[in-house]
Amino acid sequence: MATISQAGGVVFRSHRASPRVLLVKARKNPSLWIFPKGHIEGDETPAEAALRETREEAGVNGDIVARIGALEFESGRDIVQVDYYLVQWTGDVHTTEGRDRRWCTVEEATDLLIFAGARALLTRAVRKWNDGPGSGLP
């Protein structure tokens, strides 16, 4: 088994009293909602790859707030390790991937994420968001 390194973003934006979190449809199984993620290319850092993947898959720009953890899973014969970052949304950009995306409340995202690891990652992201940039934004 080979280990494949990937990076992804848990993207938040302020929305009135409660934040919104971004989910996209998975490419391999479009019935699943996931956080944007993908391969780390060339000499990219994981944080750079996370921002690029959120641009390509979800059509959003953002700023890294903090690393929030990693998830590991099997894909075929490989082990995939994904480093995830809390990303603060700064704007929308054009994307050609054509993935469905959805801005959700934290509760909606928790219901849509079927993997326990992704739900735990969301819980860590909410904690960091509430302690950091999300706490003082309008």
Contacts in CASP RR format, 6 or more apart in sequence:
PFRMAT RR
TARGET T0000
AUTHOR 0000-0000-0000
METHOD contacts of the structure
MODEL  1
MATISQAGGVVFRSHRASPRVLLVKARKNPSLWIFPKGHIEGDETPAEAA
LRETREEAGVNGDIVARIGALEFESGRDIVQVDYYLVQWTGDVHTTEGRD
RRWCTVEEATDLLIFAGARALLTRAVRKWNDGPGSGLP
1 74 0 8 1.000
1 77 0 8 1.000
1 78 0 8 1.000
1 79 0 8 1.000
2 77 0 8 1.000
2 78 0 8 1.000
2 79 0 8 1.000
3 78 0 8 1.000
3 79 0 8 1.000
3 80 0 8 1.000
3 81 0 8 1.000
4 39 0 8 1.000
4 75 0 8 1.000
4 78 0 8 1.000
4 79 0 8 1.000
4 80 0 8 1.000
4 81 0 8 1.000
5 39 0 8 1.000
5 40 0 8 1.000
5 46 0 8 1.000
5 81 0 8 1.000
5 83 0 8 1.000
6 37 0 8 1.000
6 38 0 8 1.000
6 39 0 8 1.000
6 40 0 8 1.000
6 49 0 8 1.000
6 80 0 8 1.000
6 81 0 8 1.000
6 82 0 8 1.000
6 83 0 8 1.000
7 37 0 8 1.000
7 38 0 8 1.000
7 40 0 8 1.000
7 46 0 8 1.000
7 47 0 8 1.000
7 49 0 8 1.000
7 50 0 8 1.000
7 53 0 8 1.000
7 82 0 8 1.000
7 83 0 8 1.000
7 84 0 8 1.000
7 85 0 8 1.000
8 35 0 8 1.000
8 36 0 8 1.000
8 37 0 8 1.000
8 38 0 8 1.000
8 49 0 8 1.000
8 50 0 8 1.000
8 53 0 8 1.000
8 54 0 8 1.000
8 82 0 8 1.000
8 83 0 8 1.000
8 84 0 8 1.000
8 85 0 8 1.000
9 35 0 8 1.000
9 36 0 8 1.000
9 37 0 8 1.000
9 50 0 8 1.000
9 51 0 8 1.000
9 53 0 8 1.000
9 54 0 8 1.000
9 84 0 8 1.000
9 85 0 8 1.000
9 86 0 8 1.000
9 87 0 8 1.000
10 21 0 8 1.000
10 22 0 8 1.000
10 35 0 8 1.000
10 68 0 8 1.000
10 84 0 8 1.000
10 85 0 8 1.000
10 86 0 8 1.000
10 87 0 8 1.000
10 121 0 8 1.000
10 122 0 8 1.000
10 125 0 8 1.000
11 21 0 8 1.000
11 22 0 8 1.000
11 35 0 8 1.000
11 36 0 8 1.000
11 54 0 8 1.000
11 58 0 8 1.000
11 60 0 8 1.000
11 62 0 8 1.000
11 87 0 8 1.000
11 88 0 8 1.000
11 89 0 8 1.000
12 19 0 8 1.000
12 20 0 8 1.000
12 21 0 8 1.000
12 22 0 8 1.000
12 86 0 8 1.000
12 87 0 8 1.000
12 88 0 8 1.000
12 89 0 8 1.000
12 125 0 8 1.000
12 129 0 8 1.000
12 134 0 8 1.000
13 19 0 8 1.000
13 20 0 8 1.000
13 22 0 8 1.000
13 88 0 8 1.000
13 89 0 8 1.000
13 103 0 8 1.000
14 20 0 8 1.000
14 134 0 8 1.000
14 137 0 8 1.000
14 138 0 8 1.000
15 103 0 8 1.000
18 105 0 8 1.000
18 106 0 8 1.000
19 106 0 8 1.000
19 126 0 8 1.000
19 129 0 8 1.000
19 134 0 8 1.000
20 103 0 8 1.000
20 104 0 8 1.000
20 105 0 8 1.000
21 103 0 8 1.000
21 104 0 8 1.000
21 105 0 8 1.000
21 106 0 8 1.000
21 109 0 8 1.000
21 122 0 8 1.000
21 125 0 8 1.000
22 35 0 8 1.000
22 36 0 8 1.000
22 54 0 8 1.000
22 58 0 8 1.000
22 60 0 8 1.000
22 89 0 8 1.000
22 101 0 8 1.000
22 102 0 8 1.000
22 103 0 8 1.000
22 104 0 8 1.000
23 33 0 8 1.000
23 34 0 8 1.000
23 35 0 8 1.000
23 101 0 8 1.000
23 102 0 8 1.000
23 104 0 8 1.000
23 109 0 8 1.000
23 112 0 8 1.000
23 113 0 8 1.000
24 33 0 8 1.000
24 34 0 8 1.000
24 35 0 8 1.000
24 36 0 8 1.000
24 57 0 8 1.000
24 58 0 8 1.000
24 99 0 8 1.000
24 100 0 8 1.000
24 101 0 8 1.000
24 102 0 8 1.000
25 31 0 8 1.000
25 32 0 8 1.000
25 33 0 8 1.000
25 34 0 8 1.000
25 99 0 8 1.000
25 100 0 8 1.000
25 101 0 8 1.000
26 32 0 8 1.000
26 33 0 8 1.000
26 34 0 8 1.000
27 99 0 8 1.000
30 100 0 8 1.000
32 114 0 8 1.000
33 102 0 8 1.000
33 109 0 8 1.000
33 112 0 8 1.000
33 113 0 8 1.000
34 113 0 8 1.000
34 118 0 8 1.000
35 84 0 8 1.000
35 118 0 8 1.000
35 121 0 8 1.000
36 53 0 8 1.000
36 54 0 8 1.000
36 56 0 8 1.000
36 57 0 8 1.000
36 58 0 8 1.000
37 50 0 8 1.000
37 53 0 8 1.000
37 57 0 8 1.000
37 82 0 8 1.000
37 84 0 8 1.000
38 49 0 8 1.000
38 53 0 8 1.000
38 57 0 8 1.000
38 82 0 8 1.000
39 49 0 8 1.000
40 46 0 8 1.000
40 49 0 8 1.000
41 49 0 8 1.000
41 52 0 8 1.000
44 52 0 8 1.000
46 67 0 8 1.000
46 83 0 8 1.000
46 85 0 8 1.000
47 64 0 8 1.000
47 67 0 8 1.000
47 85 0 8 1.000
50 64 0 8 1.000
50 83 0 8 1.000
50 84 0 8 1.000
50 85 0 8 1.000
50 87 0 8 1.000
51 61 0 8 1.000
51 62 0 8 1.000
51 64 0 8 1.000
51 85 0 8 1.000
51 87 0 8 1.000
54 60 0 8 1.000
54 61 0 8 1.000
54 62 0 8 1.000
54 87 0 8 1.000
55 61 0 8 1.000
55 93 0 8 1.000
55 95 0 8 1.000
56 95 0 8 1.000
56 97 0 8 1.000
57 95 0 8 1.000
57 97 0 8 1.000
57 99 0 8 1.000
58 95 0 8 1.000
58 99 0 8 1.000
58 101 0 8 1.000
59 92 0 8 1.000
59 93 0 8 1.000
59 94 0 8 1.000
59 95 0 8 1.000
59 101 0 8 1.000
60 89 0 8 1.000
60 90 0 8 1.000
60 91 0 8 1.000
60 92 0 8 1.000
60 93 0 8 1.000
61 89 0 8 1.000
61 90 0 8 1.000
61 91 0 8 1.000
61 92 0 8 1.000
61 93 0 8 1.000
62 87 0 8 1.000
62 88 0 8 1.000
62 89 0 8 1.000
62 90 0 8 1.000
62 91 0 8 1.000
63 87 0 8 1.000
63 88 0 8 1.000
63 90 0 8 1.000
64 85 0 8 1.000
64 86 0 8 1.000
64 87 0 8 1.000
65 85 0 8 1.000
65 86 0 8 1.000
65 87 0 8 1.000
65 88 0 8 1.000
65 128 0 8 1.000
65 129 0 8 1.000
65 132 0 8 1.000
65 133 0 8 1.000
66 85 0 8 1.000
66 86 0 8 1.000
66 128 0 8 1.000
67 83 0 8 1.000
67 84 0 8 1.000
67 85 0 8 1.000
67 86 0 8 1.000
68 84 0 8 1.000
68 85 0 8 1.000
68 86 0 8 1.000
68 121 0 8 1.000
68 124 0 8 1.000
68 125 0 8 1.000
68 128 0 8 1.000
69 83 0 8 1.000
69 84 0 8 1.000
69 121 0 8 1.000
69 124 0 8 1.000
70 81 0 8 1.000
70 82 0 8 1.000
70 83 0 8 1.000
70 84 0 8 1.000
71 81 0 8 1.000
71 82 0 8 1.000
71 84 0 8 1.000
71 115 0 8 1.000
71 117 0 8 1.000
71 118 0 8 1.000
71 121 0 8 1.000
72 79 0 8 1.000
72 80 0 8 1.000
72 81 0 8 1.000
72 82 0 8 1.000
73 79 0 8 1.000
73 80 0 8 1.000
73 115 0 8 1.000
74 80 0 8 1.000
84 121 0 8 1.000
84 125 0 8 1.000
86 125 0 8 1.000
86 128 0 8 1.000
86 129 0 8 1.000
88 133 0 8 1.000
88 134 0 8 1.000
102 112 0 8 1.000
104 112 0 8 1.000
106 122 0 8 1.000
106 126 0 8 1.000
109 122 0 8 1.000
110 119 0 8 1.000
110 122 0 8 1.000
113 119 0 8 1.000
113 122 0 8 1.000
129 135 0 8 1.000
END
